[in-house]
Amino acid sequence: MTSLAVDLDPYILPVPGPDSPVVLAQWISPGNTHRNARYSERVWPLAPLIDNPGTKLIKIHWKNCPVPLLAQVRQATWTMINGRLRPTYLQDRGIRARARTSASDMQGTCYEWMRLARWLHKRRISSLNDCTEEVWRAYASERFVNTARARAELTCMRLSDLWAFDQLGAQPAGIAQPPWETEGIDDFLPEAESSAQAENSTEPLDPQVLGPLLVWAIRFVDNFADDILAAWAERQRLMSVAAANRASQEGWAALGEFLLPLIRSGDGPPTVRMHGRRRLARAYVSALTGASLGQVDRFAKQHPLSALVNENPGSCPLQTPVTGLIGERSWREHMDFDEAAELMRHLGTAAAIICLYLTGMRPQEVQGLRSGCCPAPAPAADGIPGRHLIRSQHYKNVTDDDGNHISTGEERKVPWVAITPVVHAIRILERIVPPGELLFSAAHHDFVRQRNNHGALKNAALNQRVEDFAAWANREAQVQGLPKQVVPKDPHGAIGLGRFRRSLAWHIARRPGGLIALAIQYGHMRTMLDARTSSRYGSRSRHGIHSVLDIETALAAADTAAHLRDRLAAGEKVSGPAARRAITAAATTPRFEGRIVPATFAKKAAKFLARDGIVLYDNPDAFLICAFKHENALCEPEPGATAPRQYACTAGCGNTVRTDTHAAQMRGRADEIDQLAAAAPEKVAKRLRINANNLRATADAHDATAQTTKALT
């Protein structure tokens, strides 16, 4: 193509020179200071295109591209990095098509091109111009062996982009148009997976795992945080003092006065763990005695401290208050210099668990939170404070009007609503990082090595920290004599950041008991999340939290219907004003096995829940089933809500259904309350007995009015 064509066609880019920047200036955001490479370099960093703090900085390594095809693939890649696909090319390619994609997509596309280049090279094809239609067909037949259909479709799109971007260079290589562009893609793809293979494999966390994990996370934030932050500040002060100390006779004498009695008595000197071994806590000793670090080292060589350190390691108590409690007792006798960094790491992890689980945010959205994101709400007109709102960036599918990926993301139009534990977690994080900094800044959360890492803690690091936190909680549970608060292994593998989001929806829908004492909070969250019309959040994305919540609620409702169907088949009777509707629902609701659901189930779930009057919700706390019909509900659901406010269940509601099992459970609970009353003070015992009698009276009313399925149909 001529230079005139380059000037007249805004989509065609000139041929880059050896010193041309890999990323042109117009694609680098003003705040991005990452190094930009030159075209001739063997490694191209894509960091100038990355502004998402939760994204790993990535590079393109050209060593894996065969030399005969290197120049052509490199030029097409440079065009992809700095150019834009034509609208005419994108118009029929679905929601995944972008004029410019993210850096990670660019890297994946480039490596797919390199894979093609290696295949061509093995067949002695040294130019993309020789990649004809027949060659494309041969490559596709080999490339998609044992490849999932969705993966193969993405690969076809990336290979088509090689042809498209080649045409946007001033000197195209002349690669042929892939045949699926004219014949359609279906014939080139593998067979569609079975429903089992195509299912969404993200499992909610088991309640027995999430219960104690959340208990320890909230305990860290609410009970231990002040002690840990004070200990960390004192540790940092002692480190600074030790670094500033200069050798002196006084310091040497103080060393002897401090350490010699420990040596003579056989008591352990202060130690720290380093690389799996115990060593003398030189900085701690230096700060306490005034000796220099060099003097501490010389003293240790002159005396048999190394053997004593391993035989009887001592602690490094800090003179900071311990106020945190587990139950009614202090959780530590003293805070320790050596433990402070580990506890700070776990404190940040605890806050991350709370934010991930109790907001419904995606991991990248949590990683993008900054100090100041959740200001105190202004008081309402009646003097009651408003809700805490979290203002945050989101990055998924953020593009400009021309379809170009925006690496910096954008602020969510609809803020997140923060419940109390989340607010507490954010406040603790704001004490860890400077104002305006990322709440999970990798640099400020690296308490052990204190490296100046980029952006926020990445997924791999946070995943490991969550596992480490669970391991610490298990050790502490044993030390504290709390075996019921051990975090067991999840039956579906590692905890993982991506599982918290679905677990929130699962627990809102199921409201399990046990150690998770947040049923009221879950109910309020459902109320806030169900305000879809006012928030417009539900229309943002088919992968929004509402779709996840709908899926879990539909599965829970289907389970309730199945259990009712089983009870009725076993001969149980049913009572309540909604008994007939419940029997109809039980007979017509399909049964779903397991918790893994197809990705396409979200729309079906929403439609399933919209069947006002014949969707069943189990409420074990009230010993009933709610056949939810909006106009009958006394729990005052939000307009348009498709589920009851189960925490506000009210006696006399027209949606109530009870079975013989519920009546038996009520009598069992009444017996338990009587046992409590027998050991309670008189006034408390009186109230407990009233509650027990009310439960028995309700059970008796069921027995008096219950009917068989046959009688009601």
Buried (B, 14 or more C-beta within 10 A) or exposed (E): BEEEEBEEEEBBBBBBEEEBBBBBEEBBEEEBEBEBBEBEEEEBBBBBBBBBBBBBBBEBEBEEBBEBBBEBBBBBBBBBBBBBBBEEBBEEEEEEBBBBBBBBBBBBBBBBBBBBBEBBBEEEBBBBBBBBEEBBEEBBEEBBEEBBBBEBBBBBBBBBBBBBBBBBBBEBBBBBBBBBBEEEBEEBBBEEEEEEEBBBEBBBBBBBBBBBBBBBBBBBBBBBBBBBBBBBBBBBEBBEBBEEBEEEEEBBEBBBEBBEEBBEEEEBBBBBEEEEEBBBBBBBBBBBBBBBBEBBBBBBEEBEBEEBBEEBBBBBBBEBEBEBEBEEEEBBEBBBBBBBBBBBBBBBBBBBBBBBBBBBBBBBBBBBBBBEBBEEBEEEEEEEEEEBBBBBBBBEBBBEEEBBBBBBBEEBEEBBBBBBBBBBBBBBBBEBBEEEBBBBBBBBBBBEEEEEBBBBBBBEBBBEBBBBBBEBBBEBBEEEEBEEBBBEEBEBEEBBBBBBBBBBBBBBBBBBEEBBEBBEBBBBBBBBBBBBEEBEBBEBEEBBBBBBBBBBBBBBBBBBBBBBBEBBEEEBBBBBBBBBBBBBBBBEBEEBEEBEBEBEBBEBBBEBBEBEBBBBBBBBEBBBBBBBBBEBBBBEBBEEBBBBBBBBBBEEBBBBBBBBBBBBBBBEBBEEBBEBBEEBEEEEBEEBBEBBEBBBEBBEBBEEEBBEBEEBE
